[in-house]
């Protein structure tokens, strides 16, 4: 699993029939900052994820990729490579609170 922040959404009117009705979100991975231990920094890439939870822009989420994405509820028959599977309340790194949903 990976941590990421939802930065936007994707609308695709033409897509595989099994994906009709699926919400697609753009997610930017969040990484432990080795230069500033105990904090998170944004990754360089973005990933389109199928949203299984009803996440929103700005929310910190857990996402999975590859075959794990197809294990999420309702996605087994879909051609997906990334899925949001959790909503993050807080992240602690080296004794520091690196993220708190109540303060975001």
Buried (B, 14 or more C-beta within 10 A) or exposed (E): EBBBBBEEBEEEEEBEEEBEEBBBBBBBBBBBBEEEEBBBEBBEEBBBBBBBBEBEEEBBBBBBBEEBBBEBEEBEEBEBBBBBBBBBEEBEBEEEEBBEEEEE
